[in-house]
Amino acid sequence: MASPYSIGFGGIFAYTGRAIFSRALCTGACRQSECSHFLMTSASDLRSGKTHRDENFPVASWIIHPRHRALILSFYNFVRTADDIADHATLGADEKLRYLDLLEAELLGKGETQREAVNLRRALAERAMAPRHALDVLIAFRMDVTKLRYENWDDVIHYCRYSAMPVGRFMLDVHGESPSTWPASDALCAGLQINNHLQDCAKDYKNLNRVYLPRDALAASGAAVEMLGAARSPPPLRDCLVALARRTETLLDESKSLTAEVRDFRLGLEIAVIQAFADKIVRMLKVRDPLSERVHLGPLELLAHSAGGIFGEIVRRTLGRRPVSRPAAGA
């Protein structure tokens, strides 16, 4: 899953049917211990080497209260491990699914061999929290293994329901926020995820043959999937990417109420920072070609938008104003 924001605000970061959620750990009669022995390698050994310090977004940053950071990092490490498995360059699909099933089993207490799953299970238990959001994210990683194309916008949002939205919901639960905050959080997390799909569309296609751009959006612009292999976006593909960026901008605008809905001051600041990042990136995507130009924030840009987001949220809370949603340009 290409996702600097699938780990969601607070930085950690398709419903395919209950069958995928309740599927046996391995096919047939394979038990968890047999699966672990068969796989031999720990999921930790399949990590890409990327850690929370390498992300281009805050992961359990200094803004978040220290009492929450250990749990958030445990969640991040679990999700990062599963993400790296789903995107692994040499593992076959069946092996990837077995590792994801093994992580799920041990998150649920069926084994002690997978460090990230065991650590998250224990961290959640200390807070009396259920693993529901981590289990949801595993559904998205299974989709990454088995689903390479998306038909329409709703299909992409369906994927975001499992890849991104659970992370925002997890962060809200960690801070004791109301489920009434979920709709705005879902909009933000989906927007962050789709931003990333657009940023990395060429890399996903070339490295994984995975295309998140909806088939109907490509067709409406006269674009073809194969154009993602070009050094520069042909005009039809560029039109498609701009149209999707504008639609994502509208989605992000739907999340603008979130900072006013959360009670936790530090979490509100963190959300404001992530929203500032997302708004900047979607503006970049409307004017830059992700196949040939940089559409990621550099260190100075991250610093500047962090400061702007924090300052704006402090002023808003001091004056008691609600965030203002503005119609997205071109929407």
C-alpha positions as CSV (number, residue, x, y, z in Angstrom):
1,M,0.0,0.0,0.0
2,A,1.5,3.3,-1.0
3,S,0.7,5.3,2.1
4,P,2.6,8.0,3.9
5,Y,-0.9,8.9,5.1
6,S,-2.4,5.5,5.4
7,I,-0.9,5.8,8.9
8,G,-3.2,8.7,9.2
9,F,-3.3,11.9,11.1
10,G,-1.4,11.7,14.3
11,G,1.1,10.1,12.1
12,I,1.2,6.9,12.8
13,F,-0.4,7.1,8.8
14,A,-13.9,-1.9,0.0
15,Y,-15.5,-4.0,2.1
16,T,-14.7,-7.4,0.5
17,G,-17.1,-9.4,2.6
18,R,-17.0,-11.1,5.9
19,A,-15.4,-14.2,4.4
20,I,-12.0,-12.5,4.0
21,F,-12.2,-11.3,7.6
22,S,-13.0,-14.8,9.1
23,R,-11.0,-16.9,6.7
24,A,-9.0,-19.7,8.3
25,L,-5.4,-18.8,9.1
26,C,-4.1,-20.9,6.2
27,T,-6.1,-22.7,3.5
28,G,-7.4,-26.1,4.5
29,A,-6.5,-27.5,7.9
30,C,-3.3,-25.6,8.3
31,R,-3.0,-24.5,12.0
32,Q,-1.3,-21.4,13.3
33,S,1.8,-23.3,14.6
34,E,2.1,-25.2,11.3
35,C,1.8,-21.9,9.3
36,S,4.5,-20.3,11.5
37,H,6.8,-23.3,10.9
38,F,6.1,-23.3,7.2
39,L,6.9,-19.6,6.8
40,M,10.1,-19.9,8.8
41,T,11.0,-16.2,8.4
42,S,9.6,-13.7,10.9
43,A,7.5,-10.9,9.4
44,S,10.0,-8.5,11.0
45,D,12.7,-9.8,8.7
46,L,10.6,-8.7,5.7
47,R,10.5,-5.1,6.7
48,S,11.7,-2.6,4.1
49,G,14.0,-1.0,6.7
50,K,11.7,2.1,6.8
51,T,10.9,3.4,10.3
52,H,8.8,6.2,11.7
53,R,11.8,8.5,11.4
54,D,11.9,8.0,7.6
55,E,8.3,9.0,6.9
56,N,7.5,12.4,5.4
57,F,4.8,13.0,7.9
58,P,4.8,13.1,11.8
59,V,4.7,9.8,13.6
60,A,3.8,10.1,17.2
61,S,5.3,13.5,17.1
62,W,6.2,15.8,20.0
63,I,2.7,17.3,19.6
64,I,1.1,14.1,20.8
65,H,1.0,13.6,24.6
66,P,3.9,11.3,25.7
67,R,1.4,8.9,27.3
68,H,0.0,7.9,23.9
69,R,3.3,7.6,22.0
70,A,4.2,4.0,22.9
71,L,0.8,2.7,21.8
72,I,0.8,4.7,18.6
73,L,4.3,3.5,17.7
74,S,3.2,-0.1,18.3
75,F,0.3,0.4,15.9
76,Y,2.7,2.1,13.4
77,N,5.2,-0.8,13.5
78,F,2.4,-3.4,13.1
79,V,1.0,-1.5,10.1
80,R,4.4,-0.8,8.6
81,T,5.3,-4.5,8.8
82,A,2.1,-5.6,7.2
83,D,2.4,-2.9,4.5
84,D,6.0,-4.1,3.7
85,I,4.7,-7.6,3.3
86,A,1.9,-6.7,1.0
87,D,4.4,-4.7,-1.2
88,H,7.3,-7.1,-1.0
89,A,9.1,-7.5,-4.3
90,T,9.8,-11.2,-4.2
91,L,7.2,-12.9,-2.0
92,G,4.4,-14.6,-3.9
93,A,0.8,-13.7,-3.2
94,D,0.1,-16.9,-1.2
95,E,3.1,-16.2,1.0
96,K,2.0,-12.6,1.6
97,L,-1.5,-13.7,2.6
98,R,0.0,-16.3,5.0
99,Y,2.1,-13.7,6.7
100,L,-0.8,-11.3,7.0
101,D,-2.9,-14.2,8.4
102,L,-0.2,-15.0,10.9
103,L,0.0,-11.4,12.0
104,E,-3.7,-11.3,12.6
105,A,-3.7,-14.6,14.5
106,E,-1.0,-13.4,16.9
107,L,-2.6,-10.0,17.3
108,L,-5.6,-12.0,18.5
109,G,-3.5,-14.0,20.9
110,K,-2.8,-17.1,18.9
111,G,1.0,-17.2,19.1
112,E,4.1,-15.3,20.3
113,T,6.4,-15.4,17.2
114,Q,5.6,-12.1,15.5
115,R,7.1,-9.3,17.5
116,E,5.0,-6.4,16.0
117,A,1.7,-8.3,16.5
118,V,2.6,-9.3,20.1
119,N,3.7,-5.8,21.0
120,L,0.6,-4.2,19.7
121,R,-1.6,-6.8,21.4
122,R,0.0,-6.1,24.7
123,A,-0.1,-2.3,24.2
124,L,-3.8,-2.4,23.4
125,A,-4.5,-4.7,26.4
126,E,-2.9,-2.1,28.7
127,R,-5.4,0.4,27.5
128,A,-8.3,-2.1,27.4
129,M,-8.7,-1.4,23.6
130,A,-9.9,-3.8,21.0
131,P,-7.8,-4.6,17.9
132,R,-10.6,-3.7,15.6
133,H,-8.8,-1.0,13.7
134,A,-5.6,-3.0,13.1
135,L,-7.8,-5.9,11.9
136,D,-9.5,-3.5,9.4
137,V,-6.2,-2.4,8.0
138,L,-5.2,-6.0,7.4
139,I,-8.2,-6.3,5.1
140,A,-6.7,-3.5,3.0
141,F,-3.3,-5.2,2.8
142,R,-5.0,-8.4,1.7
143,M,-6.7,-6.3,-1.0
144,D,-3.3,-4.9,-2.1
145,V,-2.2,-8.5,-2.6
146,T,-5.2,-9.6,-4.6
147,K,-6.7,-6.5,-6.2
148,L,-4.7,-4.6,-8.8
149,R,-7.4,-2.4,-10.4
150,Y,-10.3,-0.2,-9.2
151,E,-13.4,0.5,-11.2
152,N,-14.7,3.9,-10.0
153,W,-14.4,6.4,-7.2
154,D,-16.7,4.5,-4.9
155,D,-14.4,1.5,-5.3
156,V,-11.4,3.6,-4.2
157,I,-13.3,4.9,-1.2
158,H,-14.3,1.3,-0.4
159,Y,-10.5,0.6,-0.3
160,C,-9.9,3.7,1.9
161,R,-12.5,2.4,4.3
162,Y,-9.9,-0.2,5.3
163,S,-6.6,1.3,4.3
164,A,-6.9,4.8,5.9
165,M,-10.1,5.4,7.8
166,P,-9.3,2.9,10.6
167,V,-6.1,4.7,11.4
168,G,-7.8,8.0,12.0
169,R,-10.5,6.2,14.1
170,F,-7.7,4.5,16.1
171,M,-6.1,7.9,16.9
172,L,-9.5,9.2,18.0
173,D,-10.1,6.2,20.2
174,V,-6.6,6.5,21.7
175,H,-7.5,10.1,22.7
176,G,-10.9,9.1,24.0
177,E,-12.8,11.1,21.4
178,S,-16.4,10.5,20.4
179,P,-17.3,8.3,17.4
180,S,-19.3,11.3,16.2
181,T,-15.9,12.6,15.0
182,W,-15.4,9.7,12.6
183,P,-17.2,11.1,9.5
184,A,-14.8,14.1,9.3
185,S,-11.9,11.9,10.2
186,D,-12.8,9.4,7.5
187,A,-12.9,12.2,4.9
188,L,-9.5,13.4,5.9
189,C,-7.9,10.0,5.9
190,A,-9.4,9.1,2.6
191,G,-8.2,12.3,1.1
192,L,-4.7,11.7,2.4
193,Q,-4.7,8.2,1.0
194,I,-5.9,9.3,-2.4
195,N,-3.3,12.1,-2.4
196,N,-0.7,9.4,-2.0
197,H,-2.2,7.2,-4.7
198,L,-1.8,10.2,-7.1
199,Q,1.7,11.0,-5.9
200,D,2.9,7.5,-6.4
201,C,0.8,6.4,-9.3
202,A,3.7,5.7,-11.6
203,K,5.8,3.8,-9.0
204,D,2.8,1.6,-8.0
205,Y,2.3,0.7,-11.6
206,K,5.9,0.1,-12.5
207,N,6.9,-1.8,-9.3
208,L,3.7,-3.6,-8.4
209,N,1.4,-3.4,-11.4
210,R,-1.1,-1.8,-9.0
211,V,-3.3,1.0,-10.2
212,Y,-5.6,2.9,-7.8
213,L,-6.7,5.4,-10.5
214,P,-10.3,4.4,-11.3
215,R,-10.9,2.8,-14.7
216,D,-13.9,5.1,-15.4
217,A,-11.8,8.2,-14.6
218,L,-9.1,7.1,-17.0
219,A,-11.6,6.3,-19.7
220,A,-13.4,9.6,-19.2
221,S,-10.1,11.4,-20.0
222,G,-9.2,9.1,-22.8
223,A,-6.2,7.8,-20.8
224,A,-4.9,4.3,-20.6
225,V,-3.2,2.5,-17.8
226,E,0.0,2.0,-19.9
227,M,0.5,5.7,-19.9
228,L,1.7,5.4,-16.3
229,G,4.9,3.9,-17.6
230,A,5.8,7.0,-19.5
231,A,8.5,9.5,-18.3
232,R,5.9,12.3,-18.5
233,S,2.2,12.2,-18.3
234,P,0.5,12.4,-21.8
235,P,-2.2,15.0,-21.9
236,P,-5.1,12.6,-21.3
237,L,-3.5,11.1,-18.2
238,R,-2.6,14.6,-16.9
239,D,-6.3,15.5,-17.3
240,C,-7.3,12.5,-15.4
241,L,-4.9,13.2,-12.5
242,V,-6.0,16.8,-12.2
243,A,-9.7,15.8,-12.2
244,L,-9.0,13.3,-9.4
245,A,-6.9,15.8,-7.5
246,R,-9.9,18.3,-7.6
247,R,-12.2,15.6,-6.4
248,T,-9.8,14.8,-3.6
249,E,-9.7,18.5,-2.7
250,T,-13.4,18.5,-2.2
251,L,-13.1,15.4,0.0
252,L,-10.5,17.1,2.1
253,D,-12.7,20.1,2.5
254,E,-15.4,17.9,4.1
255,S,-12.9,17.2,6.9
256,K,-12.3,20.8,7.9
257,S,-14.7,20.5,10.9
258,L,-12.6,17.8,12.5
259,T,-10.2,20.0,14.6
260,A,-13.3,21.7,16.1
261,E,-14.9,18.4,16.9
262,V,-12.0,16.9,18.8
263,R,-11.6,17.9,22.5
264,D,-7.9,17.0,22.9
265,F,-5.9,20.1,22.3
266,R,-2.7,18.3,21.2
267,L,-4.6,16.1,18.9
268,G,-6.3,19.1,17.4
269,L,-2.9,20.6,16.7
270,E,-1.7,17.4,15.1
271,I,-4.8,17.2,12.8
272,A,-4.3,20.9,11.8
273,V,-0.7,20.1,10.7
274,I,-1.8,17.0,8.7
275,Q,-4.5,19.0,7.1
276,A,-2.0,21.7,6.1
277,F,0.2,19.0,4.5
278,A,-2.8,17.5,2.7
279,D,-4.0,20.8,1.3
280,K,-0.6,21.7,0.1
281,I,0.0,18.4,-1.6
282,V,-3.4,18.4,-3.4
283,R,-2.6,21.9,-4.7
284,M,0.7,20.6,-6.0
285,L,-1.0,17.7,-7.7
286,K,-3.2,20.1,-9.7
287,V,-0.2,21.9,-11.2
288,R,2.6,19.3,-11.2
289,D,3.0,16.0,-13.0
290,P,3.7,13.2,-10.6
291,L,5.4,11.2,-13.4
292,S,8.1,13.8,-14.0
293,E,8.0,16.4,-11.1
294,R,8.3,16.3,-7.4
295,V,5.0,16.3,-5.6
296,H,6.2,15.6,-2.1
297,L,7.0,18.1,0.7
298,G,10.6,18.7,1.5
299,P,11.9,19.3,5.0
300,L,11.6,23.1,4.9
301,E,8.0,22.8,3.5
302,L,7.1,20.3,6.2
303,L,8.4,22.7,8.9
304,A,6.7,25.7,7.4
305,H,3.3,24.0,7.0
306,S,3.6,22.5,10.5
307,A,4.2,25.9,12.0
308,G,1.3,27.3,10.0
309,G,-1.1,24.6,11.0
310,I,-0.2,24.8,14.7
311,F,-0.4,28.6,14.7
312,G,-3.8,28.6,12.9
313,E,-5.3,26.0,15.2
314,I,-4.1,27.9,18.4
315,V,-5.7,31.1,17.1
316,R,-8.9,29.3,16.2
317,R,-9.2,27.7,19.6
318,T,-8.3,30.9,21.4
319,L,-11.0,32.8,19.5
320,G,-13.5,29.9,19.6
321,R,-14.1,29.9,15.9
322,R,-15.0,26.9,13.9
323,P,-13.0,26.0,10.8
324,V,-14.3,27.4,7.6
325,S,-14.9,25.1,4.7
326,R,-14.3,26.7,1.3
327,P,-15.5,25.2,-2.0
328,A,-12.6,23.6,-3.7
329,A,-11.4,25.3,-6.8
330,G,-12.9,23.7,-9.9
331,A,-15.3,21.6,-7.8
